Amino acid sequence: MEFFGENRRQVRFEATSSPADVKTGFGAAISSPHRSVVSLSSAQSYQWTGRVLQSLRRSLLEHDFLEILPAILSSEDEPGARHSVAVLGDRARPKVTVEDGRVSVDGKWAYHLPVSHSVEKQMALEHADRVYCLTPCLRLLMDGEETSGKHLYTFFQLVVEWRAADADEVLTVTESILGSFARHLEPILPDEAGTASTRLKGLRSGPYPRVSFADALTLAGRKPDEPQNTDLTRDEERILTDHFTSPFWIHRYPLGVRDSLYQRGEDGLQETYDLMLPAGYGELATGGLRPRDEKEITEQSRLLGGDPNPVYAAWKERSGIQTAGFGLGLERLVRHCAGANSVLDLLAAHDSGPNRRIGAHE
């Protein structure tokens, strides 16, 4: 089957302090982060990742979430997602040809590789009330993302879903999960944890501030005469996160900003949200209330330029189950807890995949 789509390293850590916090109109504070540099061995990277995973699982168990196994391959794509493909042979390896830097594959079957596992975890709720799984994902990097410090080709998401129909409930439950996670991680922090306790205190500080997408654009400096229905740029996100010393939510997005399917409110805005980390760390998790019915799935899929997933649409129409949830970037959470400068700093020593190409300008 073909897939497409140093034992010691120097890692830069970020310690934050805010001796002269300035209150904003959103109940948070503007901080001036101070940076320091420490070294981190590969062994320490494994310790951080392992202990973060241990703490997440303990928290989710406390909140009655059942861990399920992710589906590695799918015959259906997700509207708006940029999938890569796995090609299977017929009792033999597919034939792979490389010519002029282009790869062609001759095999028997082709399946989509996971991007978010959004549909699968929803459908699992026909058989359980609260589920989560740790999902391997592969996404293509867009222009500039190779230098963002937040993006990888292959990464892991903690995807969490439960039966819910109220956005406020979803935000509150998510805050409770992360607060419990921080409490479990605190006593088992790796040696030389530095300022991790300060960042964990932020995760325990719920309820987090909530900012509408429209207000987020204003706070990030976008002018009224500029487009108001395009997502935050990297510079705008950095400016926005520097206004806060705790995690915060951006919610209530206009239709067309997101590349996934979410329920629409009576005002036409989507019931979707991003959980943002302060001091430039940026987006940690994204989620929302799922579409109400087959009609909403079909309309939004076509708005995104694709055909609706027929299996998902038929399941929604048959089951009528209303769910909500989020996908949380595991490497981004580890980066924040450890204070690392980039998710690449925490790239596992055993990972020899496409992440090793990031920064190589190929």
N, C-alpha and C positions, 0 to 999 in steps of 0.2 A: 504494500500500500504506500502510495506517495502522497505527501502533504504539501499543499501550496498555500496560497494566499499571498592561577596565581594563587595561589593560596593565600596571599595577603594583598590587600588593596588599600589605597588611601581614600577615605570617605570624609567629606566635609559635612560637619554638623552645624545646625543652626540653633543658637540659644536666643530666646527672646526676653526682653524686659521692657517695661514701659514706665519710666520714672515720671513722665509728665503726660499721663493719659488725658486725652481731650474727649469729652462726651460728644457723641453725635446725636442727631435727631432720631436715631433708630435704637437708642438704648444700649449701644455698645461703645467701644472706645477706639480711638486712633492710637496706634503704637508705633514706636520707632525701633524695629528689630535690630539687635546687635548680633553679628555673626562671629563664630569661632570655628576653628578647624581642629578635628581630632582624627586619629586613624582608627580603622575598624577592620579586624581580620575577617576572613571568610567564615571562620568558626563563629565569630560574634554575630555575623549576619544571619547565620542559621539559627542562632539562639534567639535573636529578635523575632524572626519569622515564626519559629516554633512556639514561642510563648504568646505571641499575639493570637495565633490560631487556637491555642489551648484556652485562652481567656474568652475569645469569641464563642467557642463551642459551649463553654460553661454558662455564659450569659444567655445564649439562645435556648439552652436546656432549661434554665430557670424561667424563661418566658414561654415554655411549652411548645417550642418549635421542634419538629421532627426532621432529622437530617435525611435527605434522599440522595441517591446517586444521580449525577448529571448524565444526560444523553450526549455522547461524544459526537455523533453524526446525525444529520437530519435530512429527510427528503424534501422538506419545505424551507423556504427562506423567510426572513423577517423583512417586511416592508421598511425601506429606509436604511437597512443595514448593508454594509460593504463586506459581503461574505468572501471567504476563500473556500477552496474545494479540496476534498479528499477523493482520489481516484483509486478504485479497487480493481485488481486483475481477476481473471478467471482461473483460480488455482495456480496463479503465477504472478510475479511482479508485473505491474504495468510497464509498457515500453516507454521510456523517457528519452526524448531527443532535445539536445541543446544546440541551437544554431544561431549565430550572430546575437548572442545574448538573450535569445528567446527560448522558452521551454514549451514543448508540446508533449502531450501524454496520450497514449493509446491504451485504454483499459476497458473494463466491462461496466462498472458502475461509478457514478459520481454522486457524492453527498456534500451538503453544506457543513462547514465547520462552525462551531458556536461563536456567536458574537456577544449575546447577552443571556441566553437561556430564558428569555422573558415568557415566551409562549408555553414552554414545557412546564415551568413551575406553576403557572396558572392552572393548567390542565390537571396537575397532580392534586389540586384542591378539591377535585371530585371525590377523593378518597381520604383526605386528611384536612384538618382545619388550619394548621399552621405548618409550613415547610420551609426548609432552606437547603442549599447545597453550595459546595465550593466548586465553581465551574471554570475549567480551562477555556480561555477565549483567544481568538486571533483576529486582530483588526489591522487594516492597512493604515500606515501613517500618512497624514496629510502634510502639506507644506508647512515647515517650521516646527512640526511636532517632535522631530528627532532631537531638537535642542531645548525642549520645554522642561525636561526634568520630571515629567509626569506621564509620559507615554511610552508604551512598549508594543512590539508586534504581538508577542504572546504574553499573557498575563492571567491572573486569577481574579475572579469576582466572587464575593460572597453574595449570593442572590437569595432574597428573603421574600416570602409571599404569604399572605393570609387572607381569610375572608373578611373583607371590610368594605364599607361604603361611605366612610366619612374621612375627609382629608385631615381634619384636626386630630382624629384618633391615630391616624397613621404617623403623623409627625411626633406625637407624644410617645407612642410605642417605640419608635426608632430612637428617640432620645433616651428612653429607659434602657434599651438594649445597649447603647453605647456607654451610658453611665455605669451600668453593671459591668460591662467589659473593662472599663478603666479601673474599677475597684478590684477586679480579679487580677489585672495585670500589675498593679502597683506593687504587691508583695513579691512578685517573681521577676521584676525587671532585671535584665542582664547587668553584669558588673559594668561600672563606668557609664551609668545611664545618663549622667549629666543632668540636663534640665527637663527630662521626660516627665517628672512629677508635675511640673507646671502645665505641660500640655495635657496630661491626663486630667488635671483639675478642670481644664476647659471643657473636656468631654463630659465631665460630671456636672457641668454648670447649667443643665436644662432648667426651665425651658429656654431653648435657643431663640435669639431674635429672628423675626420673620420679616422678609422684605419682598414686596411684589416685584415682578420683573420690570415693570415700568419705573418703580422707585430705584431699583438697582441700576438701571441705565443712567438715571439722573445722578445718583451718587458716584457712578463711575466716570461722570463728566461728559456723557453724550448730550449733544445740543438738541433742542426741540425740533430744529429743521433737518436733522439727520434721521435716517431710517430708524423706526422704533420697533420693527418686527424682525430684526436679525439678532443672532445671539451675540453675547459679549465677546469682544476680541480678547486676545491674550493680555494686551496692555490694560484694557478696561477691567479685566478680572483681577489683575495685580493691584490696580488702584483701589478697586472695591474691597478686596480682602484686607488691605492695609488699614481699613477703617475699623476693623474688629479685632478683639483679643480673645474671642470665644468663637466656636462654630456658629454658623447662622444659616438660615434657609432663604433661598430664592424660590418663589412659587407664583402661580397664576400667570402662565405663559400664554401669549397670543398664538393662535393656530398658525402653523407654518415654521415656527422657530425650532421645534423639536423634530427629530427624525424617527420617533417612535409613536405608538398609538396610545392615546389617553382619553379619558372621559372629558367631555366639554360641559362647563357650567352654563347656567342660564344666561350669563353675560357673554357667552361665546369663548371665554378663556378656558384653557385646558387645566385640569386638576393634576398638574405635574409639578415636581419640585426638585431642586438640587440642594444637597447639603454641602456647604462650603466651609473650608478650614481657613483660619485667619493667617495673617503675616505672610501672604503670598503662596501658601500651600495649595489653595484653590479647591476645585471640586473633589469631593470624596465619594459621594453617592448620588445617584439619580433614580427617580421612581415616580409613581403616581397612581391614581385610581385608573383601573383598566376600562376599556370601552364597555358601554352598557349592552350592546347587542351587535348582531351581524351587520346591520345598516351602518353603524358608526365605524366598525372595522373596515367595511368596504369603502366608505367615503374617504376616510383618512389614508388608507392604503393608496388609493388612486391619487390623492393630493400629493403624496410622497413620490409619485411616479412609478408605482409598481402595482402588481395585482395582489388582491387579498390572499392570505394564506387560507385555502379552502377548508383545511382540517380544523384550524383554529376558529374560523367563522362558524362552521357547522357545530362545533363543540359549544361555543358560546350560545348559539341559538337554542340548542337542545338543553343545556344544563341551566342556563340563566344565572350562573354563579357569579357574584360580584366580588372581585378581589382587588387588592392593592399590595404594593411592595416596593422594593428597591434593589439595585445592584450596587455593591460597595467595592471599590478597587482595593484589593488586599495589599498590593505593593504600596499603594498610596497611604494606606493606614499605617503600615510598618514604617514607611518613610517619615510620617508625621510623628509617630511615637518615638522613634529613634532620633529625630532631628536631622536626618540626612538631607543633603542638598539635592539629590536626584534619585529617582527610582533605579537608575542604572548603577548607582553606588551599591545597591542591595541585590544586584543580579546574582543569582545562585551560581556557584562555581561549577555545578554540574550541568548548567544550561548552555548547550552548544548550538542553539537554534538561531533564528533570524535576529533575535535581540543583539547578537554579537555584531550585526551589520550597522546598528545605529551609530551614527557619528563617523562612519567610514566613507560617506559621500559616494556610495555606489549607485 
